[in-house]
Amino acid sequence: MASHLQIDPLPEAPAGEGPRSTGVSYQQLLDADTRPVPEVLRLESARELPVVRVPLERYTSQEFHDLEVEKIWKRCWQFACREEEIPEPGDHTLYEIAEMRVLIVRGEDRKVRAFPNTCLHRGRALKDHAGRSDSIRCPFHAWTWNLDGSLKEVPCRWDFPHVDRDDYHLPEYRTGTWGGFVFINMDPNTESFESYIGDLPNHFERWPLEKRYTEAHVAHLMRCNWKVAQEAFMEAYHVVATHPQILAGIGDANSQYDAWDNFSRAITANMTPSPHIDFEPDEQEMLQSILTTSLDSAPMIRVPEGMTARQLMAQMARMQLQATVPSATDLTDAEMNDSFYYTLFPNFHPWGAYNRIVYRFRPYQNDPHRSIMEVIYLSPYRGSKRPAPAPVHWLDWDEPWTNAPELGPLCKIFAQDTFNLPKVQLGLKSARHTHATFANYQETKLRHFHALLDKYIAA
């Protein structure tokens, strides 16, 4: 089975602007901002990535899924939980990927540790759910470990002369933290977490994610491969067909795409028209096209004369954000309006500025045809005490997004985004062609992802 990328024999991208839309570029929009633009938004990194055709087996094959388990999930740094889920010593939570179960614990020394969720006696899961305890005790035979993983107690110790305390320390996975997120890596020989995430923390220095709390966390079971689900949220190329109601107010094909070592970024501007439409909307039409989607009931807000819809929405967003972020007055129109969607390989998707969205996509158990899509809202908060994180709200396979009202009006957008995905999986399974074909520029993030996937699979 082919696990490597195949190079598409399309011509090289032309010099200069390359294959981007002829519409207004994102950098041109920034030139008209009412605030000084931070350097992070001026960065451009259009890497020379191969124009690839990806084998469909990557989405349908059990054999390739098994390769991913061995080469990706057991070897890559991956987001496992938020630190706020385990704030105090003894707090623990669970993380599952494929058929691997991980126990994440806050120790007496406040250090975060991760262990296989397996008793070293006869294999029973040590914990069945999140909670707090002063030790790690197996419910089956009461073998007990300290929070740091050292063996504490074995009932009838006399009957186990062959059990050496040092040899029965719980195996420990590597952990790293950034922005309030806890990451784990099951490979003891992999690169450091700091090296892996590279310059990503600098991108978020202006928008600290550690100063947020989990306002909502929804996990939806999906009838498609995890990459099919993930890739639907890595580009704006789908907007023209999937979200046509917002074309008057979104610069979909004018988006900017960037790639660095292990992470990539897309920037899609709002309150600017799509180059797909054949008319020139006025400022009021741009405003209404977004408001009718982003609010439960669109108020009749009029764009004042001499002001753009982009400036008005930025001003309104600053006023709302100031209650929790005093520095909001300095944030640009771009930061208040636009979508900055990052991807850290393999499956972590935090959004920049003060957009609340974080996505995570995972395979469901060991099935290449099913997955879990998670939407997390990270919100700033008042005062010094962080609110308790929202519990995970699970949506069943065919349950509508509207059954998670905590997501607000974006439920309508998520419903549009995911409507096609089970049908994509069905199409992939019945296809006569052998490869998916990616765009030269607008699917930069997908090509970057598959280049990294190929690198790890081949390692």
C-alpha positions as CSV (number, residue, x, y, z in Angstrom):
1,M,0.0,0.0,0.0
2,A,1.3,3.4,-0.9
3,S,1.9,5.5,2.2
4,H,4.0,8.3,0.6
5,L,2.8,11.4,-1.1
6,Q,2.6,11.5,-4.9
7,I,3.7,14.6,-6.6
8,D,1.2,16.1,-8.9
9,P,2.8,17.2,-12.2
10,L,1.2,20.6,-12.2
11,P,3.4,23.6,-13.1
12,E,5.2,25.5,-10.5
13,A,3.3,28.5,-8.9
14,P,4.2,31.8,-10.6
15,A,6.4,34.2,-8.9
16,G,5.1,37.2,-6.9
17,E,1.6,36.7,-5.5
18,G,1.5,33.1,-6.7
19,P,-1.8,31.4,-7.3
20,R,-3.8,33.7,-5.0
21,S,-7.1,35.2,-5.9
22,T,-7.1,38.4,-7.8
23,G,-9.2,40.0,-5.1
24,V,-7.9,42.2,-2.3
25,S,-5.2,40.5,-0.4
26,Y,-5.3,40.2,3.4
27,Q,-2.2,42.4,3.7
28,Q,-4.0,45.1,1.7
29,L,-6.9,44.9,4.2
30,L,-4.5,45.4,7.1
31,D,-3.2,48.6,5.5
32,A,-6.6,50.2,6.1
33,D,-6.8,49.1,9.8
34,T,-7.7,51.8,12.4
35,R,-5.1,50.5,14.9
36,P,-1.4,49.6,14.6
37,V,-1.1,46.1,13.2
38,P,0.9,43.6,15.3
39,E,3.8,41.9,13.6
40,V,2.2,38.4,13.9
41,L,-0.4,39.4,11.4
42,R,2.2,40.8,9.0
43,L,4.0,37.4,8.9
44,E,3.8,35.5,5.6
45,S,5.2,32.0,5.1
46,A,4.0,30.6,1.9
47,R,6.3,27.6,1.9
48,E,7.2,25.7,-1.2
49,L,5.1,22.6,-0.6
50,P,4.6,19.9,-3.2
51,V,1.4,20.0,-5.0
52,V,0.1,16.6,-4.0
53,R,-2.4,14.0,-4.8
54,V,-3.2,12.0,-1.6
55,P,-4.0,8.3,-1.8
56,L,-7.7,7.7,-0.8
57,E,-6.4,4.7,1.3
58,R,-5.3,7.3,3.8
59,Y,-9.0,7.8,4.7
60,T,-10.4,4.3,4.3
61,S,-7.8,1.7,5.0
62,Q,-7.5,-0.2,8.3
63,E,-3.9,-0.8,7.5
64,F,-3.1,2.9,7.1
65,H,-5.1,3.6,10.3
66,D,-2.9,1.1,12.1
67,L,0.2,2.9,10.7
68,E,-1.1,6.2,12.1
69,V,-1.6,4.6,15.5
70,E,2.0,3.4,15.6
71,K,3.7,6.3,13.8
72,I,1.5,9.3,14.8
73,W,-0.5,8.7,18.0
74,K,2.3,6.8,19.7
75,R,5.0,9.3,18.7
76,C,3.6,12.8,18.3
77,W,2.9,15.5,20.8
78,Q,-0.9,15.8,21.2
79,F,-3.3,17.9,23.2
80,A,-4.8,15.8,25.9
81,C,-6.6,18.1,28.3
82,R,-6.7,21.6,29.8
83,E,-4.8,22.4,33.0
84,E,-8.0,23.7,34.6
85,E,-9.4,20.2,34.4
86,I,-6.8,19.1,37.0
87,P,-6.1,22.2,39.1
88,E,-5.3,20.6,42.4
89,P,-3.1,17.7,43.7
90,G,-4.9,14.5,43.3
91,D,-7.1,15.7,40.4
92,H,-7.1,13.3,37.4
93,T,-8.7,13.1,34.0
94,L,-8.7,10.6,31.1
95,Y,-7.6,10.9,27.5
96,E,-8.4,8.4,24.8
97,I,-6.8,8.0,21.4
98,A,-7.6,5.0,19.1
99,E,-7.7,2.2,21.7
100,M,-5.1,3.7,24.1
101,R,-6.2,5.1,27.4
102,V,-4.2,7.6,29.3
103,L,-4.5,8.8,32.9
104,I,-3.4,12.4,33.6
105,V,-2.7,13.3,37.2
106,R,-1.7,16.4,39.1
107,G,0.8,15.3,41.7
108,E,1.5,16.6,45.3
109,D,4.3,18.6,43.8
110,R,1.8,20.1,41.4
111,K,3.6,18.5,38.4
112,V,1.3,17.0,35.7
113,R,2.1,13.4,34.9
114,A,0.6,11.0,32.4
115,F,0.4,7.2,32.7
116,P,-1.1,4.3,30.8
117,N,-4.5,3.8,32.4
118,T,-3.6,0.2,33.2
119,C,-2.9,-1.7,36.5
120,L,0.4,-3.5,36.5
121,H,-1.1,-6.4,38.3
122,R,-3.7,-7.8,35.9
123,G,-4.5,-4.9,33.6
124,R,-7.7,-3.4,34.9
125,A,-8.2,0.3,34.1
126,L,-7.0,2.3,37.1
127,K,-9.6,5.0,36.7
128,D,-13.0,5.0,35.0
129,H,-13.6,8.7,35.0
130,A,-12.2,12.1,36.0
131,G,-12.1,12.9,39.7
132,R,-9.8,13.5,42.7
133,S,-8.1,11.1,45.0
134,D,-5.0,11.0,47.1
135,S,-3.6,7.9,45.4
136,I,-4.1,5.8,42.3
137,R,-5.9,2.6,43.5
138,C,-7.0,-0.2,41.2
139,P,-10.6,-1.1,41.9
140,F,-10.0,-4.8,41.2
141,H,-7.4,-5.9,43.8
142,A,-6.5,-2.6,45.4
143,W,-2.9,-2.3,44.2
144,T,-2.1,1.3,44.9
145,W,0.3,3.9,43.5
146,N,1.3,7.3,44.7
147,L,0.4,10.3,42.6
148,D,3.9,10.4,41.2
149,G,3.5,6.8,39.9
150,S,5.6,5.1,42.6
151,L,4.2,1.8,44.0
152,K,2.6,2.5,47.4
153,E,0.8,-0.7,48.4
154,V,0.2,-4.3,47.4
155,P,-2.4,-6.3,49.4
156,C,-0.8,-9.5,50.8
157,R,2.6,-8.2,50.1
158,W,4.1,-11.4,51.3
159,D,2.6,-13.3,48.3
160,F,4.6,-11.1,45.8
161,P,8.3,-11.5,46.8
162,H,9.0,-11.1,43.0
163,V,7.5,-7.6,42.8
164,D,10.3,-5.0,43.3
165,R,8.9,-1.6,44.2
166,D,11.2,0.2,41.8
167,D,10.3,-2.1,38.9
168,Y,6.6,-1.5,39.4
169,H,6.6,2.3,39.0
170,L,3.8,3.2,36.6
171,P,5.2,3.8,33.1
172,E,5.2,7.5,32.5
173,Y,4.6,9.4,29.3
174,R,6.2,12.7,28.5
175,T,4.1,15.8,29.2
176,G,4.3,19.5,28.1
177,T,2.2,22.5,28.8
178,W,1.5,25.7,26.8
179,G,-1.4,28.2,26.9
180,G,-3.2,26.2,29.6
181,F,-3.2,23.0,27.5
182,V,-1.6,19.7,28.5
183,F,0.2,17.8,25.8
184,I,1.4,14.2,26.0
185,N,3.8,12.1,24.0
186,M,4.1,8.3,24.3
187,D,7.5,8.1,22.8
188,P,10.3,8.6,25.3
189,N,12.8,9.3,22.6
190,T,11.0,12.0,20.7
191,E,12.0,15.7,20.4
192,S,11.2,18.0,23.3
193,F,7.8,19.7,23.4
194,E,9.4,23.1,23.1
195,S,11.1,22.1,19.9
196,Y,8.0,20.5,18.5
197,I,5.7,23.5,18.9
198,G,8.5,25.9,17.7
199,D,7.4,29.5,17.3
200,L,3.7,28.9,18.0
201,P,3.7,30.5,21.5
202,N,5.0,33.7,20.0
203,H,2.0,33.9,17.7
204,F,-0.3,33.8,20.7
205,E,1.7,36.1,23.0
206,R,-0.8,38.9,22.3
207,W,-3.8,36.6,23.0
208,P,-2.8,34.5,26.0
209,L,-4.8,31.2,26.0
210,E,-3.8,30.4,29.6
211,K,-5.9,33.3,30.7
212,R,-9.1,31.7,29.5
213,Y,-11.5,29.1,30.8
214,T,-13.5,26.4,29.1
215,E,-17.0,27.9,28.6
216,A,-18.2,25.1,26.4
217,H,-16.9,21.7,25.3
218,V,-18.9,19.6,22.8
219,A,-17.8,16.3,21.3
220,H,-19.7,15.0,18.3
221,L,-19.4,11.4,17.1
222,M,-18.8,11.5,13.3
223,R,-19.3,8.9,10.6
224,C,-16.1,9.7,8.7
225,N,-12.3,9.4,9.0
226,W,-10.8,11.9,11.5
227,K,-8.8,13.6,8.6
228,V,-12.0,14.0,6.5
229,A,-13.5,15.9,9.5
230,Q,-10.4,17.9,10.2
231,E,-9.6,19.0,6.7
232,A,-13.1,20.6,6.4
233,F,-12.0,23.1,9.0
234,M,-8.6,23.9,7.4
235,E,-9.6,26.0,4.4
236,A,-12.1,28.6,3.2
237,Y,-12.4,27.0,-0.2
238,H,-15.6,25.3,0.8
239,V,-17.4,28.5,1.8
240,V,-18.8,29.3,-1.7
241,A,-20.8,26.0,-1.7
242,T,-21.2,25.2,2.0
243,H,-22.0,28.7,3.5
244,P,-23.3,30.7,0.5
245,Q,-25.4,32.9,2.9
246,I,-22.3,34.7,4.1
247,L,-20.5,35.4,0.8
248,A,-21.4,39.1,0.9
249,G,-19.3,39.5,4.0
250,I,-16.5,37.0,3.9
251,G,-13.3,37.2,1.8
252,D,-13.1,33.4,1.4
253,A,-10.9,33.1,-1.7
254,N,-8.8,36.1,-0.5
255,S,-7.7,34.2,2.6
256,Q,-4.0,34.0,3.5
257,Y,-2.4,30.7,4.1
258,D,1.0,30.1,5.9
259,A,3.0,27.1,7.0
260,W,5.9,26.8,9.4
261,D,7.6,23.6,10.8
262,N,4.9,21.7,12.7
263,F,2.1,24.3,12.5
264,S,0.2,26.2,9.8
265,R,-2.3,29.1,9.7
266,A,-5.1,30.4,7.6
267,I,-6.5,33.9,7.9
268,T,-10.0,34.7,6.5
269,A,-11.2,38.2,6.6
270,N,-14.8,39.2,7.5
271,M,-16.8,42.3,6.5
272,T,-15.2,42.2,3.1
273,P,-17.0,40.6,0.1
274,S,-16.2,37.3,-1.5
275,P,-14.6,37.5,-5.0
276,H,-17.1,34.8,-6.0
277,I,-20.1,37.1,-6.1
278,D,-21.0,39.0,-9.2
279,F,-22.2,42.2,-7.4
280,E,-20.7,44.7,-5.1
281,P,-22.4,44.7,-1.7
282,D,-22.7,47.9,0.3
283,E,-21.5,48.1,3.9
284,Q,-25.0,47.3,5.2
285,E,-25.3,44.2,3.1
286,M,-21.9,42.9,4.3
287,L,-22.9,43.5,7.9
288,Q,-26.2,41.7,7.6
289,S,-24.8,38.7,5.9
290,I,-22.6,38.0,8.9
291,L,-25.0,39.1,11.6
292,T,-27.7,36.8,10.4
293,T,-25.4,33.9,10.9
294,S,-23.4,34.9,14.0
295,L,-26.4,36.1,16.1
296,D,-29.5,34.2,17.3
297,S,-31.6,37.1,16.0
298,A,-30.0,39.7,13.8
299,P,-30.6,43.2,15.2
300,M,-31.2,46.0,12.8
301,I,-27.8,47.7,13.3
302,R,-27.1,50.4,10.8
303,V,-23.6,51.2,9.5
304,P,-23.1,54.9,10.2
305,E,-22.2,57.2,7.3
306,G,-18.4,57.5,6.9
307,M,-17.8,54.2,8.6
308,T,-17.3,50.7,7.2
309,A,-19.0,47.5,8.4
310,R,-15.6,46.2,9.4
311,Q,-14.8,49.2,11.6
312,L,-18.3,49.1,13.2
313,M,-18.1,45.4,14.0
314,A,-14.6,45.9,15.5
315,Q,-15.8,48.8,17.6
316,M,-18.7,46.8,18.9
317,A,-16.5,43.8,19.7
318,R,-14.0,45.9,21.6
319,M,-16.7,47.3,23.8
320,Q,-18.0,43.9,24.6
321,L,-14.5,42.4,25.2
322,Q,-13.3,45.3,27.5
323,A,-15.2,43.8,30.4
324,T,-12.8,40.9,30.6
325,V,-9.8,42.2,28.5
326,P,-8.9,45.8,29.4
327,S,-6.4,46.0,26.6
328,A,-9.2,45.4,24.0
329,T,-9.1,49.1,23.1
330,D,-5.7,48.5,21.4
331,L,-6.8,45.5,19.4
332,T,-7.0,46.0,15.6
333,D,-10.1,45.8,13.4
334,A,-8.6,42.6,12.1
335,E,-8.3,41.0,15.5
336,M,-11.9,41.8,16.2
337,N,-13.3,40.6,12.9
338,D,-11.3,38.0,11.3
339,S,-10.7,34.2,11.6
340,F,-7.2,33.1,12.4
341,Y,-7.3,29.3,12.4
342,Y,-4.1,27.5,13.4
343,T,-3.3,23.8,13.2
344,L,-0.5,22.1,15.2
345,F,0.2,18.7,13.8
346,P,-1.5,16.3,14.0
347,N,-4.9,17.4,15.3
348,F,-4.9,20.5,17.5
349,H,-6.6,23.7,16.1
350,P,-6.6,26.8,18.3
351,W,-8.0,30.0,16.9
352,G,-6.1,33.3,17.3
353,A,-7.1,36.7,18.6
354,Y,-10.1,36.5,20.9
355,N,-12.1,34.1,18.8
356,R,-13.1,31.4,21.4
357,I,-12.8,28.3,19.1
358,V,-10.5,25.4,19.6
359,Y,-11.0,22.2,17.6
360,R,-9.7,18.7,18.2
361,F,-10.2,15.7,15.9
362,R,-9.5,12.1,16.8
363,P,-10.3,8.6,15.4
364,Y,-13.1,6.9,17.2
365,Q,-11.6,3.7,18.7
366,N,-9.8,1.7,16.0
367,D,-12.2,2.5,13.2
368,P,-10.9,4.5,10.1
369,H,-14.5,5.3,9.1
370,R,-15.5,7.0,12.4
371,S,-14.1,9.9,14.4
372,I,-14.7,12.4,17.2
373,M,-14.9,16.1,16.5
374,E,-14.6,18.4,19.5
375,V,-15.5,22.1,19.7
376,I,-14.1,24.0,22.7
377,Y,-14.9,27.6,23.6
378,L,-12.1,29.3,25.5
379,S,-13.3,32.6,27.0
380,P,-11.6,35.3,29.0
381,Y,-13.0,35.9,32.5
382,R,-13.3,38.6,35.1
383,G,-11.3,38.6,38.3
384,S,-8.5,36.3,39.5
385,K,-10.5,33.1,40.0
386,R,-11.0,31.0,36.9
387,P,-14.5,29.6,36.5
388,A,-14.8,25.8,36.6
389,P,-14.5,24.2,33.1
390,A,-17.7,23.1,31.4
391,P,-18.2,19.3,31.3
392,V,-18.0,17.6,27.9
393,H,-21.3,17.4,26.2
394,W,-21.4,14.4,23.9
395,L,-23.6,14.4,20.7
396,D,-24.5,11.1,19.2
397,W,-23.8,10.1,15.6
398,D,-26.8,11.7,14.0
399,E,-27.7,14.2,16.7
400,P,-28.0,17.8,15.5
401,W,-25.6,20.5,16.6
402,T,-28.5,22.5,17.8
403,N,-28.8,20.1,20.7
404,A,-25.7,21.9,22.1
405,P,-27.2,25.3,22.7
406,E,-24.0,26.3,24.6
407,L,-22.4,26.7,21.2
408,G,-24.8,29.5,20.3
409,P,-25.7,30.5,16.7
410,L,-22.5,28.8,15.3
411,C,-24.5,25.6,15.6
412,K,-25.9,26.5,12.2
413,I,-22.4,26.8,10.7
414,F,-21.2,23.6,12.2
415,A,-24.3,21.8,10.8
416,Q,-23.4,23.1,7.4
417,D,-19.8,22.2,7.8
418,T,-20.4,18.6,8.8
419,F,-23.4,17.8,6.6
420,N,-21.1,16.7,3.8
421,L,-18.6,14.7,5.8
422,P,-20.4,11.3,6.1
423,K,-21.2,11.6,2.4
424,V,-17.5,12.2,1.7
425,Q,-16.6,9.0,3.5
426,L,-19.2,7.0,1.6
427,G,-17.9,8.5,-1.6
428,L,-14.3,7.6,-0.7
429,K,-15.3,4.0,-0.1
430,S,-17.0,3.6,-3.4
431,A,-14.5,5.6,-5.5
432,R,-13.0,4.3,-8.7
433,H,-10.2,7.0,-8.7
434,T,-7.3,6.5,-6.4
435,H,-6.3,10.0,-5.2
436,A,-7.7,13.2,-3.7
437,T,-6.3,16.4,-5.4
438,F,-5.5,19.5,-3.4
439,A,-5.5,23.1,-4.6
440,N,-2.1,24.8,-5.0
441,Y,-2.7,27.7,-2.5
442,Q,-6.1,27.5,-0.8
443,E,-5.4,24.0,0.5
444,T,-2.0,24.9,1.7
445,K,-2.8,23.7,5.2
446,L,-4.0,20.3,3.9
447,R,-0.8,19.8,1.9
448,H,1.3,20.9,4.8
449,F,-0.5,18.4,7.0
450,H,0.0,15.5,4.6
451,A,3.6,16.3,4.0
452,L,4.1,16.0,7.8
453,L,2.0,12.9,7.9
454,D,4.2,11.3,5.2
455,K,7.3,12.3,7.1
456,Y,6.2,10.5,10.3
457,I,4.8,7.5,8.5
458,A,8.1,7.1,6.6
459,A,10.3,7.6,9.7
